[in-house]
Amino acid sequence: MIKVDEAQIVLEQAQIHWQAKEWQLTIEACAKALVLDRDLAQAHKLMGDALQKTGKAKEAVGYYEQAIAIQPNFAKVYVNLGSLYANQKQWQKAVGYYQQALTINPELLGIHEHLARILQLQEQQPKVPVEPTPRELTVGDYLRQGKALKEQGKFKEALEQYHQAGRIFPRKVEIYQEIVDLSERLGLWQEAAKYCRIILQLSGSSLVTSQNKILPPYKPQVPELSIQPRSAVSTLPDNRSLSTREYLTLAEDAIDGKKYKQAIAYYHRAIGQQPNSSEAYLGMAKLLTKSGAREQAISCYLQGLKQVQDNPEIYYRLGNLYQRSSKWSQAAVCYQKAVQYAPDYGEAHHELGEVLSHQEQWSDAIISYRQAILYNPDFSWSYNNLGYALIQVGQWQEAIPVYQKAIELNPDFSWSYFNLAEAYSMLNRWSEAVDFYEQTSKIQPDLPKLQQKLGNALYRRSHKDLSKALKHFLLAIEQEPQDLLAYHQAIAIDKTNLELYLKLGDALVNQGQLEEGIVTYQMALQFHPQNPDLTSRLKEALQKKTLIMN
């Protein structure tokens, strides 16, 4: 009891230093308080606050995590973590912590405004800095500079060069194609989508987007195909006039006989007979895809779209090829076009959801996955992916029946159980979370983060589960020795475990969190004052600190 009183006195001194904006003195006082009583959640929280003020956000996270491990419903710590990640523009993490804070205390002041601001920032289109165009530079100069910078991997600088070229020559499709490619490389998905739409407008075709906005129809400008020399076509028997259907049949027979060059030649002839034969373009492009000629297959599909603009299968297959090449915006356009012409095309809705998820356009992805389920209700992946998208936007309750259906359709997929447990965790329904984490463990016990998550759920469910929780935290440490959270949670249960303190201190020092490592060693000295390993490591850490300060 005396020890607790002493710790509280030191903590009060730390709070006085905090109010006086004496950040370093606050840190030192918090460290002393934690040596006296390492279970003071308020001391961990205040230490994190002071570290943030001194620009040590990474170290602050560890103290905040320890505060939560000791006091799981410490709403202000979740708020501070949310603010920390918001300052780093890690919006998704910030949203998650703010929402957790509101789950604990819905009446927290200002948090709703913070959330609204972050969501607004996420939706804002990335702005590219506009510099005045030097009069002496031509569009060719900008294009050459852009190409050189792109080859050097300087994508941001290259993007600006292409933007400058686009201002001088605003109707050149090739410039916007480069802008799309560079925007995707930089993760600027909204920017890429914007310029995809500009390309469509310049090409003169019409498209209905997922927001039901009408855009012009897609008429891609591509060179004529030169897939097979004309001599190959001329070697085909031509003793009678064949119909398009007969040429297609001959092509299929040639493929069955593995005579691929001959099959392509027959497809050429079928197209010559009937230029709008979507079946011929599909057959030839599938054959090229199978042989690994992806770029030629894309060209073939695009040639087909010149002749047949309302074939959803061509758009779907072309979207597949763009998706495999990580050309996400182009793939999205193709899938949108496919579902425009075939609203019940479940596979196209699903793949559109995949592409939108990759671009973190979660709300649109949710719409696409729901459409996919409407037309293909037995495909477990649509449910699984829909559940994940719902979790990303904080709709945890809505994700639960979705994952339950995914498990019903595919009971052997571990991630469905894991994510269902995650949804229950976010709702503080710890008994259900434990059940589904345990079911995950039966299928795939080495799933990343599983043991730590299961231990945390057990810890929060009941004090009767502490020994089981500790077991899973130790497994998590064994699987991922650099994951600090599991150490903090294990120590919150087993407060005198020397090995845990040593491993945590070593991990902190190795990760450059020297001050927190020193505090960890000092805490352990309370319980093991004569341990030579502990004394030696503390001495080395203090020497490193002295060298750094000097």
C-alpha positions, 0 to 999 in steps of 0.5 A: 500500500505504501508503494502505491501511495509513493507511486501516486505522489510521483504521478502527481508530480508528473502531472504538475510538470505536464501542466507546466509544459515541462515534457522531459521532467514529465517523462522522468517522473512517469518513469519513476512512478512506473518503477514504483507501480508498473500497473499505473495506467494513468502513468503509461498514458501520461508518459505517452502524451509527453513522448508525443510532445517531444516528437517520439510518437513511435515510443508513445505507442508502446506506452499507450498500448500498455495503458490499454492492456492494464485498463482496457476501457481507457477511452482517452488513450484510444483518442490519443492513439487516434490523434497520433495516427491522424497526425501521421495521415494513417487515416484507417488506423485513426478511424479505428481508434476513434471508433473504439473510443466512442464504443466505450464512451459515446459522449466524448467531446470532439471525436465525432468532429475528428471522425468527420474530418478524417473521412472528408480528408480520405474522400478529397482528391489528391492534389498535384502541385501546380507550377507555372509552365516555363515558356521555353519548354514544349510538350515534348520536353515535359514528356521526355523529362517525365519518361526519364523520371519514371525510369528512375523510379521518381514517380511523383516528379514524373507525374508533375511533368505529365501534368504539365504536358497535359496542360499544354496538350489537353487532348492527347490520350497517351499523356493521360494514360501515363498519368493513370499509370503513375497515379496507381503506382503512387496509390492515388486511386481517385486521381487515376479514376479521374483521368480514366474518365478523361480518357473515355471522354476523349475517346468518345464512348459511354459508360455508367459508373458505380455512382450512375454517372453517364460517361462517353462510350469507350472506343479504344485507339489501338494499332491493328493486330499483327498476331500471325503472319499472313502466310499462315492464313494463306496456307489454310485449305481454301477450296470452298467458301466457308461460313464464320461458324465453320471457321470458328469450329475449325479453330476449336478443332485446331485448339483441341489438336494443339495446333495453335497457329492454325487456330489463330489463322482460322480466327483471322478468317472468321473475323474477315468474314464477320468483323463483329464476331465477338466469339472470334475475338474472345477465342483468339484472345483466350488463346493468346492469354493461355500462351502468355501473350498478355499484351497481344491478348489485350490488343485483341480484346480492344480490337474486338471492342472496336467492332462489338461495343456491347459484349460484356464477356469481352469487357470482363476478360479484358478487365481480368488481364488489366487486373493481373497487370495491376492496372486497377483503374482500367480494370474497374472501367472494364468491369463497370462496362461489363455489368452495364451490359449484363447487370446480372453478371455476378462474377463481374460484380465480384471482380469489380469489388476486388479492384475497388477494395484494392483501391480502398474504395470500401463503400463502392466495393460493398455495393459491388459485393452485394450485387455479386451476392444477389446474382451468385448467392453461393459464392463464399468469397463474395461474402468473405470479401464483403465482410472485410469491406464492412469491417473497414468502414466500421460496420461490425454488426452488419459484418457478422451475418455476412461472415456467418454465411461465408462460413456456412458456404466454406467451413474450412477457410480460417480467415472467415472465422478470424474476421468474424471474431474481429467483428465481435471484438470491436463490439466488445462481445468477448465470449463470441470473439473467443469462440471464433478465434478458437475455431480459427486456431483449430484450422490454422493455429499459426495465422498471423496475430491470432494468438495475440488476439485470442489472448486479448479476447480471453483477458477481456472476457473474464479474470478467470481466463487470465491463465489461458490468455497468458498462454496465448500471449506467450505463443504470440511472442514465440511466433512474432518476437518483435510484436511488442503488444503481446509482451505488454499484455503478458506482463499485465498478467504475469507481473514478475516474469523475468524472462518477459521483461528481458525479452521486452527490454531487448526488443525495445532497445533493438527497435531504437526505443531506448528510454522505454527499454530502460524503464522496462529493465528498471521495472524488472529490478523491483522483482529481481534486484540481484539478477546479473543479466538484468543489471548488465543490460540496464547498464548497457542501455544507460551507457548507450543513452549517455553516448546519444545525449553527449 
